[in-house]
Amino acid sequence: MKTLKMLVLVVAITFSSAISASTNPVENAEPNSVTATIAELLKNPKVQFNKDMSAMVEVTINHDNELVVLSVDTENKAFERFIKNRLNYKKVSKEVIGNHKNFKIPVTITK
């Protein structure tokens, strides 16, 4: 009886670990289509930057299938404004986003 209880406990721990490991939607997202959409929206900047700029951009999708910029992790305020102006409230198709709503995407603009 003691062995049976131990076996049931091990099986329960194994399944709970597997279930909790697969519930993070940000890591399971297929970012390729979202990344391609964001890259298209950021093409041809009218603002000229003196050097290469990079930022980590966190976006979410609202109920109207629009991008909403949550944060832009960069030290250059002009670059932050450029990203927010180009991305905020731009429509994206349901095929692009799938079932996921939150994305963290690295953005780099070259000089």
ChimeraX attribute file (.defattr): number of C-alpha atoms within 10 A of each C-alpha:
attribute: neighborCount
match mode: 1-to-1
recipient: residues
	/A:1	6
	/A:2	6
	/A:3	8
	/A:4	9
	/A:5	10
	/A:6	11
	/A:7	11
	/A:8	11
	/A:9	11
	/A:10	11
	/A:11	12
	/A:12	11
	/A:13	11
	/A:14	11
	/A:15	11
	/A:16	10
	/A:17	11
	/A:18	10
	/A:19	10
	/A:20	9
	/A:21	9
	/A:22	10
	/A:23	10
	/A:24	10
	/A:25	13
	/A:26	13
	/A:27	13
	/A:28	10
	/A:29	17
	/A:30	16
	/A:31	18
	/A:32	11
	/A:33	14
	/A:34	20
	/A:35	17
	/A:36	12
	/A:37	16
	/A:38	19
	/A:39	14
	/A:40	10
	/A:41	14
	/A:42	17
	/A:43	10
	/A:44	9
	/A:45	12
	/A:46	7
	/A:47	9
	/A:48	10
	/A:49	13
	/A:50	8
	/A:51	9
	/A:52	9
	/A:53	16
	/A:54	18
	/A:55	19
	/A:56	14
	/A:57	19
	/A:58	16
	/A:59	20
	/A:60	19
	/A:61	19
	/A:62	13
	/A:63	8
	/A:64	10
	/A:65	17
	/A:66	17
	/A:67	23
	/A:68	18
	/A:69	20
	/A:70	14
	/A:71	15
	/A:72	23
	/A:73	14
	/A:74	14
	/A:75	11
	/A:76	12
	/A:77	11
	/A:78	12
	/A:79	19
	/A:80	18
	/A:81	12
	/A:82	14
	/A:83	20
	/A:84	18
	/A:85	13
	/A:86	15
	/A:87	20
	/A:88	15
	/A:89	16
	/A:90	15
	/A:91	14
	/A:92	16
	/A:93	11
	/A:94	10
	/A:95	9
	/A:96	17
	/A:97	22
	/A:98	13
	/A:99	11
	/A:100	18
	/A:101	16
	/A:102	20
	/A:103	22
	/A:104	17
	/A:105	16
	/A:106	13
	/A:107	17
	/A:108	13
	/A:109	16
	/A:110	10
	/A:111	9
